[in-house]
Structures are given as structure tokens and as C-alpha cells.
Amino acid sequence: MGVRTWIEGWPVYRQIIGNDPLGRGPAAKSSRSAELVARTETADSMVRSVCPYCGVGCGQRVYVSDGKVSQIEGDPDSPISRGRLCPKGAASKNLVTSELRQQKVRYRRPYGTEWEDLDLDTAMDMIADRVIAARAETWEDVDNEGHPLRRTLGIASLGGATLDNEENYLIKKLFTAMGALQIENQARI
């Protein structure tokens, strides 16, 4: 590379001789940066979603390439966040794509020291059996004076802020229908 080529490629030189004295436009662009393309432009599709971390409900645009999430950005059309995300929301791609994410149901037996993998149907059956047994064992139909209670104190729910409003609403309805009274959410604690 000759000296002249090097000087013409130097951003300060382009800044001095061009129409960009502050170096914020064409003077700052290199040939390599001109070739770069955003991951969002090469995505196969874009899906609108809601950030899973808290109850605010910031809008997200999820870009998919080859059947996998390639980028997650704030949705400028969202009336709540207007395209902005907090640091956790901006990093939510890792929630979906991290190699450290558990992909299997893990179970450790009582007094066990090792985790074992279970299939989802077995795990769901185990949970349902335990919920039904706890409800049956602790069901209170009436109090000592005969007033109707129709409740159980053997089941409780602590929801998390990673669930969205709709999921928390459905969980509240489910636990209320089962007769549970202790229903709380991390976002309120």
C-alpha cells in the first residue's frame, strides 16, 4: 500500500478535505464498514413479542434466520417502550439461545444427590399427582361453625417476573379455582 493510498484512507484526511468537518458522516466510514450488513436485514422473518423479564411489557422484535433467533431488539411501534429495552431485555436473546439453557426436565429424588433426566409427560404426571394429593389432604370445606370455606392451605403459588401478564393471570385463575389462598408474585414482594 502506497503512502497516498494510506493517507486517502485515513479518516482525518477525509474529514479535512471533505464536507464532514466533525467526522460523523462519510469521513468516518471505512470500506469495511460500508460492506457490513445488520443481522436484522438478513433475517428470514420478524416476530413481535413482549419482553419476558418484568411486568412492564416492553415490545420486542425477534428476528429469525434459518429457524433460529438471530437478534432481539426493541419494537419502535410499542406504545410502552417505543423501541427501548433495559439491559436485561436487550440481552434476552441469551435467554433463548444460550448453550447453558436447560433443554430437559431435571429431577432430583428426595434425599438424592444426583439429578436425572425425565421426559415431560412423566414430570407433568408427577406434578399433577402431587397437587391433587396435597389438595385432598388439606381441603377445608367448612369451619367449626359450619360456614363454607372451600379452600386449601396446602398449595401456594409464587409467580415470577419472567412470566408475562397473561401467564400470571392464568396461573392466578388456576390456583384460585383449586381453592388456594396463598397466591403471590415476585413483582409485588
C-alpha positions in Angstrom: 0.0 0.0 0.0 1.4 3.4 -1.0 1.6 6.5 1.1 -1.0 8.2 -1.0 -3.4 5.3 -0.6 -2.8 5.3 3.1 -3.4 9.0 3.5 -6.6 8.9 1.4 -7.9 6.0 3.6 -7.2 8.0 6.8 -10.4 9.4 8.3 -8.8 12.6 9.4 -7.7 13.3 5.8 -11.2 12.7 4.5 -12.5 14.9 7.3 -10.2 17.8 6.4 -10.8 17.8 2.6 -14.4 16.7 2.6 -17.8 18.1 3.7 -17.7 16.4 7.1 -15.5 18.5 9.4 -16.8 16.8 12.6 -16.1 13.3 11.3 -19.6 12.0 12.0 -20.6 11.0 8.4 -18.9 9.8 5.3 -15.4 10.8 6.6 -15.7 8.2 9.4 -16.8 5.3 7.1 -14.2 2.9 6.0 -14.5 0.5 3.1 -15.0 -2.4 5.5 -17.8 -0.6 7.4 -19.6 0.1 4.1 -19.7 -3.7 3.5 -21.3 -4.6 6.8 -24.9 -5.5 6.9 -27.1 -5.6 10.0 -28.3 -9.1 11.2 -31.9 -7.7 11.1 -31.6 -7.1 7.3 -30.6 -10.7 6.6 -33.2 -12.3 8.8 -35.8 -14.6 7.2 -38.7 -13.2 9.3 -39.5 -10.9 12.2 -42.0 -11.7 15.0 -43.3 -9.2 17.5 -43.1 -10.3 21.1 -43.1 -9.0 24.7 -40.0 -8.9 26.9 -40.3 -11.8 29.5 -38.5 -10.2 32.4 -40.8 -7.9 34.2 -44.4 -6.7 34.2 -43.8 -3.6 32.2 -44.4 -5.4 28.9 -41.9 -3.8 26.6 -42.3 -4.7 22.9 -39.6 -6.7 21.2 -38.9 -7.6 17.6 -37.5 -11.1 17.3 -35.6 -11.7 14.1 -35.3 -15.3 12.9 -32.7 -16.7 10.5 -32.7 -20.4 9.4 -35.2 -21.3 12.1 -33.2 -19.8 15.0 -33.3 -16.4 16.8 -30.6 -14.2 15.3 -31.4 -10.9 17.0 -33.8 -9.3 19.5 -34.4 -5.6 19.5 -36.9 -3.1 21.0 -40.0 -2.6 19.0 -40.4 1.1 18.0 -44.1 0.5 17.4 -44.7 -0.4 21.0 -46.6 2.3 22.9 -45.0 1.1 26.1 -41.3 1.1 25.4 -41.2 2.9 22.0 -38.2 0.8 20.8 -36.2 0.9 24.0 -35.2 -2.0 26.2 -33.5 -2.2 29.6 -30.1 -4.1 29.8 -31.9 -7.4 30.7 -34.4 -7.0 27.9 -31.7 -6.1 25.4 -29.8 -9.3 26.4 -32.9 -11.6 26.2 -31.5 -13.3 23.1 -29.3 -15.2 25.5 -32.4 -16.4 27.4 -33.4 -18.3 24.2 -30.1 -19.2 22.6 -27.6 -19.8 25.4 -25.9 -23.1 25.3 -26.2 -23.1 29.2 -30.0 -23.2 29.0 -31.6 -26.4 30.3 -33.4 -28.2 27.5 -34.6 -31.2 29.5 -36.7 -31.8 32.6 -34.3 -32.4 35.5 -35.4 -34.2 38.7 -33.6 -35.0 42.0 -35.3 -37.5 44.2 -35.9 -36.8 47.9 -32.6 -37.2 49.7 -30.9 -37.9 46.4 -27.5 -36.4 45.4 -27.7 -36.7 41.6 -30.0 -35.1 39.0 -31.7 -37.4 36.5 -33.5 -36.6 33.2 -37.2 -37.2 32.9 -39.5 -37.0 29.9 -42.0 -34.2 30.1 -45.1 -36.4 30.3 -43.7 -38.2 33.4 -42.8 -34.9 35.1 -46.3 -33.4 34.4 -48.0 -36.6 35.8 -45.8 -36.4 38.9 -46.7 -32.7 39.5 -50.4 -33.3 38.9 -50.5 -36.3 41.3 -48.8 -34.3 44.0 -51.1 -31.3 43.6 -54.2 -33.5 43.7 -52.9 -35.3 46.8 -51.9 -32.1 48.6 -55.3 -30.6 47.8 -57.2 -33.7 49.0 -55.2 -33.9 52.3 -55.6 -30.2 53.2 -59.1 -29.4 51.9 -61.3 -27.4 54.3 -64.9 -27.5 53.2 -66.5 -25.8 56.3 -65.2 -24.2 59.5 -66.1 -25.3 63.1 -69.3 -23.3 62.9 -70.4 -24.7 59.6 -69.5 -21.7 57.5 -68.4 -22.6 54.0 -64.6 -22.3 53.4 -64.0 -24.4 50.2 -60.2 -23.8 50.4 -56.9 -25.5 50.8 -53.8 -24.2 52.7 -51.6 -27.0 51.4 -51.0 -25.4 48.0 -49.4 -22.0 47.3 -48.1 -20.2 44.3 -45.2 -17.7 43.9 -45.1 -16.3 40.4 -42.1 -14.8 38.7 -41.5 -11.6 36.9 -40.2 -13.6 33.9 -43.8 -14.5 33.1 -45.9 -12.0 31.2 -49.2 -10.6 32.5 -51.3 -13.1 30.6 -49.4 -16.1 32.1 -49.7 -14.7 35.6 -53.4 -14.0 35.1 -54.0 -17.7 34.1 -51.9 -19.0 37.0 -53.9 -16.9 39.4 -57.2 -18.2 37.9 -55.9 -21.8 38.1 -54.8 -21.7 41.7 -58.0 -19.8 42.8 -60.1 -22.5 41.1 -58.1 -25.2 43.0 -59.0 -23.4 46.3 -55.6 -22.0 47.1 -55.3 -18.8 49.1 -51.6 -18.1 49.1 -51.1 -16.7 45.6 -48.3 -14.1 45.3 -46.0 -12.7 42.6 -42.3 -11.8 42.9 -43.1 -8.4 41.3 -45.2 -7.4 44.3 -42.8 -8.7 47.0 
